[in-house]
């Protein structure tokens, strides 16, 4: 890490120390360091699927798409199940345990923040979770591991044992609305934030990608940590280019020193 990065980290740490309300938004970049490819990268899901197949009405209407999904998803879920949190996940969990991070909003569905020890009640998984399946008919939920075992056992399109309707991951597909309670919670937290930290997100996907703008307009300082460019780089108070697994541990060390 160069001197310029270290200076920016020290300044960001000073702001977090002053802050009574720090909110963090994480995206795919924090989990790619755990070996989980983002949707658009080589090996990601768009390599094997047309994104249109994840439009909820199209997915529900096609047995072929459903069958292909469950075939491909077996490898993907094995990867998620076996992934270990990155240094960035552990750093944010540490910051939260010390009372310096009021809310973590994640666009990821992999559960790695929880695996790193982050308190579940201080996390909002804005796009849902890959670790639970939901029945599209009766709404009942069950662990993804159970559905995964059924798919591996040869059940081509797993269905609800209560009502016979389709099961799907409890993650948001295109065309599905976000949970209103979750959205309300993250919007209000963003408006109250004194520091808004972005880690590993290009901020391309709304509405989560618009939260920094809400926070900034309400007076928050905006700190962005990302390897590539983001939509709000020009509006950031601090922009640190680098891996979250390197920058976030250094930031948290400086806050808790």
ZAMIVEX-557765 format. One record per residue (C-alpha): residue number from 0; x, y, z. Coordinates in Angstrom, 3 decimals, m for minus. Last residue first. Layout:
+-----+----------+----------+----------+
: seq :     east :    north :       up :
+-----+----------+----------+----------+
: NUM :        X :        Y :        Z :
...
+-----+----------+----------+----------+
This chain:
+-----+----------+----------+----------+
: seq :     east :    north :       up :
+-----+----------+----------+----------+
: 256 :   m5.910 :    1.777 :   17.334 :
: 255 :   m9.544 :    0.917 :   16.624 :
: 254 :  m10.096 :    3.309 :   13.730 :
: 253 :   m6.627 :    2.779 :   12.248 :
: 252 :   m6.945 :   m1.021 :   12.447 :
: 251 :  m10.377 :   m0.706 :   10.816 :
: 250 :   m8.939 :    1.223 :    7.875 :
: 249 :   m6.008 :   m1.189 :    7.455 :
: 248 :   m8.387 :   m4.166 :    7.539 :
: 247 :  m10.630 :   m2.372 :    4.989 :
: 246 :   m7.854 :   m1.539 :    2.511 :
: 245 :   m6.329 :   m4.989 :    2.022 :
: 244 :   m9.357 :   m7.252 :    1.683 :
: 243 :  m11.245 :   m4.388 :    0.025 :
: 242 :   m8.738 :   m4.483 :   m2.815 :
: 241 :   m7.599 :   m1.082 :   m4.011 :
: 240 :   m8.547 :    2.360 :   m5.227 :
: 239 :   m9.404 :    4.637 :   m2.332 :
: 238 :  m11.853 :    7.466 :   m3.078 :
: 237 :  m12.417 :   10.008 :   m0.315 :
: 236 :  m14.994 :   12.797 :   m0.293 :
: 235 :  m16.820 :   10.962 :   m3.070 :
: 234 :  m18.858 :   12.938 :   m5.608 :
: 233 :  m16.578 :   12.341 :   m8.594 :
: 232 :  m16.291 :    8.647 :   m7.742 :
: 231 :  m20.076 :    8.285 :   m7.697 :
: 230 :  m20.750 :    5.942 :  m10.609 :
: 229 :  m17.888 :    3.671 :   m9.612 :
: 228 :  m14.453 :    2.990 :  m11.091 :
: 227 :  m12.557 :   m0.240 :  m10.412 :
: 226 :  m10.712 :   m1.625 :   m7.400 :
: 225 :  m13.158 :   m0.229 :   m4.864 :
: 224 :  m13.170 :    1.649 :   m1.564 :
: 223 :  m15.502 :    4.661 :   m1.581 :
: 222 :  m15.860 :    7.109 :    1.329 :
: 221 :  m18.797 :    9.531 :    1.317 :
: 220 :  m19.156 :   12.079 :    4.109 :
: 219 :  m22.802 :   12.376 :    5.044 :
: 218 :  m24.783 :   15.619 :    4.668 :
: 217 :  m28.279 :   14.467 :    3.670 :
: 216 :  m27.391 :   14.828 :   m0.013 :
: 215 :  m24.403 :   12.522 :    0.532 :
: 214 :  m26.546 :    9.882 :    2.223 :
: 213 :  m29.125 :    9.876 :   m0.564 :
: 212 :  m26.331 :    9.711 :   m3.152 :
: 211 :  m24.676 :    6.846 :   m1.298 :
: 210 :  m28.010 :    4.949 :   m1.338 :
: 209 :  m28.413 :    5.122 :   m5.119 :
: 208 :  m26.510 :    1.919 :   m5.849 :
: 207 :  m28.895 :    0.001 :   m3.596 :
: 206 :  m31.861 :    1.109 :   m5.731 :
: 205 :  m30.271 :    0.519 :   m8.156 :
: 204 :  m27.451 :   m1.513 :   m9.633 :
: 203 :  m24.382 :    0.296 :  m10.997 :
: 202 :  m22.912 :    1.245 :   m7.610 :
: 201 :  m19.525 :   m0.183 :   m8.727 :
: 200 :  m19.435 :   m2.033 :   m5.417 :
: 199 :  m16.528 :   m3.423 :   m3.412 :
: 198 :  m16.825 :   m1.308 :   m0.279 :
: 197 :  m18.908 :    1.876 :   m0.043 :
: 196 :  m18.710 :    3.734 :    3.270 :
: 195 :  m21.292 :    6.344 :    4.267 :
: 194 :  m20.187 :    8.569 :    7.138 :
: 193 :  m22.606 :   10.805 :    9.070 :
: 192 :  m25.496 :    8.508 :    8.243 :
: 191 :  m29.039 :    9.549 :    9.126 :
: 190 :  m30.294 :    9.634 :    5.499 :
: 189 :  m28.578 :    6.324 :    4.783 :
: 188 :  m30.205 :    4.704 :    7.825 :
: 187 :  m33.628 :    5.871 :    6.634 :
: 186 :  m33.040 :    4.458 :    3.150 :
: 185 :  m31.672 :    1.187 :    4.556 :
: 184 :  m34.662 :    0.595 :    6.835 :
: 183 :  m37.277 :    1.559 :    4.228 :
: 182 :  m35.748 :   m0.805 :    1.687 :
: 181 :  m35.676 :   m3.674 :    4.145 :
: 180 :  m39.299 :   m3.132 :    5.147 :
: 179 :  m40.410 :   m2.797 :    1.515 :
: 178 :  m38.747 :   m6.116 :    0.490 :
: 177 :  m37.362 :   m5.428 :   m2.970 :
: 176 :  m39.651 :   m5.848 :   m5.940 :
: 175 :  m39.289 :   m8.704 :   m8.387 :
: 174 :  m38.830 :   m7.971 :  m12.087 :
: 173 :  m35.272 :   m9.244 :  m12.186 :
: 172 :  m34.785 :  m11.903 :   m9.501 :
: 171 :  m34.387 :  m11.082 :   m5.810 :
: 170 :  m32.960 :  m13.875 :   m3.678 :
: 169 :  m35.003 :  m16.342 :   m1.643 :
: 168 :  m33.868 :  m19.084 :   m4.004 :
: 167 :  m36.808 :  m20.611 :   m5.850 :
: 166 :  m39.267 :  m23.402 :   m5.087 :
: 165 :  m42.110 :  m24.128 :   m7.461 :
: 164 :  m45.581 :  m25.104 :   m6.296 :
: 163 :  m46.594 :  m28.528 :   m4.968 :
: 162 :  m48.468 :  m27.217 :   m1.911 :
: 161 :  m46.719 :  m28.690 :    1.140 :
: 160 :  m43.793 :  m30.549 :   m0.441 :
: 159 :  m42.797 :  m27.400 :   m2.326 :
: 158 :  m41.140 :  m28.197 :   m5.628 :
: 157 :  m37.609 :  m28.953 :   m6.762 :
: 156 :  m37.181 :  m28.970 :  m10.563 :
: 155 :  m34.829 :  m31.769 :  m11.659 :
: 154 :  m35.029 :  m33.856 :   m8.497 :
: 153 :  m31.989 :  m36.060 :   m9.140 :
: 152 :  m30.354 :  m36.452 :   m5.751 :
: 151 :  m28.241 :  m33.345 :   m6.325 :
: 150 :  m31.449 :  m31.353 :   m6.682 :
: 149 :  m32.799 :  m32.864 :   m3.442 :
: 148 :  m29.567 :  m32.089 :   m1.610 :
: 147 :  m29.699 :  m28.480 :   m2.854 :
: 146 :  m33.303 :  m28.184 :   m1.656 :
: 145 :  m32.205 :  m29.230 :    1.840 :
: 144 :  m29.121 :  m26.978 :    1.781 :
: 143 :  m31.306 :  m24.066 :    0.656 :
: 142 :  m32.955 :  m24.141 :    4.072 :
: 141 :  m36.752 :  m23.917 :    3.978 :
: 140 :  m39.313 :  m21.189 :    3.424 :
: 139 :  m43.089 :  m21.265 :    3.005 :
: 138 :  m44.527 :  m18.618 :    0.703 :
: 137 :  m47.602 :  m20.657 :   m0.275 :
: 136 :  m47.143 :  m20.460 :   m4.050 :
: 135 :  m43.698 :  m19.146 :   m4.966 :
: 134 :  m42.202 :  m21.426 :   m2.320 :
: 133 :  m39.069 :  m19.898 :   m0.806 :
: 132 :  m35.507 :  m21.182 :   m0.646 :
: 131 :  m32.923 :  m20.037 :    1.887 :
: 130 :  m29.123 :  m19.857 :    1.751 :
: 129 :  m28.889 :  m17.747 :   m1.417 :
: 128 :  m30.127 :  m14.684 :    0.441 :
: 127 :  m32.095 :  m11.536 :   m0.316 :
: 126 :  m31.177 :   m8.591 :   m2.550 :
: 125 :  m31.061 :   m5.992 :    0.255 :
: 124 :  m29.332 :   m8.310 :    2.699 :
: 123 :  m29.625 :   m5.916 :    5.635 :
: 122 :  m27.040 :   m6.581 :    8.326 :
: 121 :  m26.948 :   m5.285 :   11.923 :
: 120 :  m29.408 :   m7.905 :   13.183 :
: 119 :  m27.181 :  m10.636 :   11.735 :
: 118 :  m24.203 :   m9.647 :   13.925 :
: 117 :  m21.081 :   m9.920 :   11.763 :
: 116 :  m19.084 :  m13.034 :   12.660 :
: 115 :  m17.261 :  m13.663 :    9.371 :
: 114 :  m19.884 :  m16.283 :    8.424 :
: 113 :  m22.517 :  m13.577 :    8.821 :
: 112 :  m20.668 :  m11.347 :    6.361 :
: 111 :  m20.183 :  m14.338 :    4.059 :
: 110 :  m23.921 :  m14.925 :    3.681 :
: 109 :  m23.719 :  m15.338 :   m0.101 :
: 108 :  m26.576 :  m13.063 :   m1.175 :
: 107 :  m24.526 :   m9.960 :   m1.942 :
: 106 :  m25.967 :   m6.457 :   m2.303 :
: 105 :  m25.044 :   m5.805 :    1.296 :
: 104 :  m26.179 :   m3.104 :    3.713 :
: 103 :  m24.200 :   m2.966 :    6.956 :
: 102 :  m25.610 :   m0.829 :    9.734 :
: 101 :  m24.323 :    1.027 :   12.806 :
: 100 :  m20.610 :    0.527 :   12.238 :
:  99 :  m18.306 :    1.868 :   14.980 :
:  98 :  m19.811 :   m0.089 :   17.871 :
:  97 :  m16.752 :   m2.260 :   18.463 :
:  96 :  m18.601 :   m5.337 :   17.191 :
:  95 :  m19.410 :   m3.426 :   13.993 :
:  94 :  m15.784 :   m2.588 :   13.224 :
:  93 :  m14.803 :   m6.200 :   13.815 :
:  92 :  m17.484 :   m7.491 :   11.466 :
:  91 :  m16.308 :   m4.942 :    8.883 :
:  90 :  m12.711 :   m6.202 :    9.149 :
:  89 :  m13.721 :   m9.857 :    8.911 :
:  88 :  m15.646 :   m9.292 :    5.678 :
:  87 :  m12.792 :   m7.252 :    4.197 :
:  86 :  m10.208 :   m9.899 :    5.054 :
:  85 :  m12.240 :  m12.325 :    2.998 :
:  84 :  m14.862 :  m14.746 :    4.278 :
:  83 :  m14.418 :  m18.435 :    3.389 :
:  82 :  m16.299 :  m20.048 :    0.529 :
:  81 :  m17.468 :  m23.663 :    0.914 :
:  80 :  m21.211 :  m23.057 :    0.855 :
:  79 :  m20.915 :  m20.415 :   m1.876 :
:  78 :  m18.918 :  m22.726 :   m4.163 :
:  77 :  m21.275 :  m25.653 :   m3.563 :
:  76 :  m24.130 :  m23.244 :   m4.348 :
:  75 :  m22.634 :  m22.381 :   m7.720 :
:  74 :  m21.963 :  m26.004 :   m8.652 :
:  73 :  m25.555 :  m27.010 :   m7.872 :
:  72 :  m26.909 :  m23.838 :   m9.462 :
:  71 :  m26.040 :  m25.052 :  m12.963 :
:  70 :  m28.435 :  m28.015 :  m12.847 :
:  69 :  m31.070 :  m26.075 :  m10.877 :
:  68 :  m31.014 :  m23.265 :  m13.426 :
:  67 :  m31.156 :  m25.612 :  m16.400 :
:  66 :  m34.312 :  m27.217 :  m15.001 :
:  65 :  m35.938 :  m23.848 :  m14.294 :
:  64 :  m35.074 :  m22.518 :  m17.751 :
:  63 :  m36.528 :  m25.629 :  m19.411 :
:  62 :  m39.606 :  m25.546 :  m17.176 :
:  61 :  m40.330 :  m22.059 :  m18.496 :
:  60 :  m43.080 :  m19.763 :  m17.192 :
:  59 :  m41.660 :  m19.051 :  m13.735 :
:  58 :  m38.289 :  m18.007 :  m15.130 :
:  57 :  m39.874 :  m15.750 :  m17.766 :
:  56 :  m42.070 :  m14.073 :  m15.161 :
:  55 :  m39.148 :  m13.636 :  m12.764 :
:  54 :  m36.663 :  m12.158 :  m15.224 :
:  53 :  m33.648 :  m14.324 :  m14.479 :
:  52 :  m33.749 :  m15.920 :  m17.929 :
:  51 :  m33.250 :  m12.430 :  m19.359 :
:  50 :  m29.710 :  m12.502 :  m17.960 :
:  49 :  m28.946 :  m15.233 :  m20.536 :
:  48 :  m27.198 :  m17.905 :  m18.556 :
:  47 :  m23.851 :  m19.713 :  m18.510 :
:  46 :  m21.300 :  m16.906 :  m18.743 :
:  45 :  m23.861 :  m14.608 :  m17.112 :
:  44 :  m23.484 :  m16.712 :  m13.955 :
:  43 :  m19.887 :  m15.762 :  m13.417 :
:  42 :  m16.962 :  m17.814 :  m14.663 :
:  41 :  m15.509 :  m14.822 :  m16.456 :
:  40 :  m16.906 :  m11.725 :  m14.743 :
:  39 :  m20.414 :  m10.307 :  m15.156 :
:  38 :  m22.252 :  m12.095 :  m12.354 :
:  37 :  m19.482 :  m11.646 :   m9.807 :
:  36 :  m17.161 :  m14.556 :   m9.229 :
:  35 :  m17.042 :  m16.040 :   m5.714 :
:  34 :  m13.425 :  m16.831 :   m4.813 :
:  33 :  m13.367 :  m15.079 :   m1.438 :
:  32 :  m11.756 :  m11.997 :   m3.020 :
:  31 :  m14.719 :  m11.988 :   m5.417 :
:  30 :  m16.766 :  m11.517 :   m2.245 :
:  29 :  m15.753 :   m7.940 :   m1.409 :
:  28 :  m16.047 :   m6.896 :   m5.043 :
:  27 :  m19.611 :   m8.207 :   m5.349 :
:  26 :  m21.068 :   m5.369 :   m3.323 :
:  25 :  m20.897 :   m3.849 :    0.134 :
:  24 :  m22.706 :   m0.797 :    1.511 :
:  23 :  m21.532 :    0.579 :    4.852 :
:  22 :  m23.313 :    2.907 :    7.281 :
:  21 :  m21.620 :    4.999 :    9.959 :
:  20 :  m23.704 :    6.836 :   12.541 :
:  19 :  m22.168 :    8.701 :   15.472 :
:  18 :  m19.140 :    9.648 :   13.379 :
:  17 :  m15.992 :   11.200 :   14.813 :
:  16 :  m14.095 :    7.897 :   14.812 :
:  15 :  m15.388 :    7.140 :   11.300 :
:  14 :  m14.075 :   10.544 :   10.154 :
:  13 :  m10.638 :    9.889 :   11.633 :
:  12 :  m10.546 :    6.483 :    9.933 :
:  11 :  m11.295 :    8.102 :    6.565 :
:  10 :   m8.388 :   10.519 :    7.083 :
:   9 :   m6.009 :    7.720 :    8.072 :
:   8 :   m7.102 :    5.625 :    5.073 :
:   7 :   m6.547 :    8.560 :    2.724 :
:   6 :   m3.026 :    9.058 :    4.088 :
:   5 :   m2.306 :    5.334 :    3.755 :
:   4 :   m3.457 :    5.346 :    0.132 :
:   3 :   m1.124 :    8.236 :   m0.687 :
:   2 :    1.768 :    6.533 :    1.033 :
:   1 :    1.475 :    3.354 :   m1.005 :
:   0 :    0.000 :    0.000 :    0.000 :
+-----+----------+----------+----------+
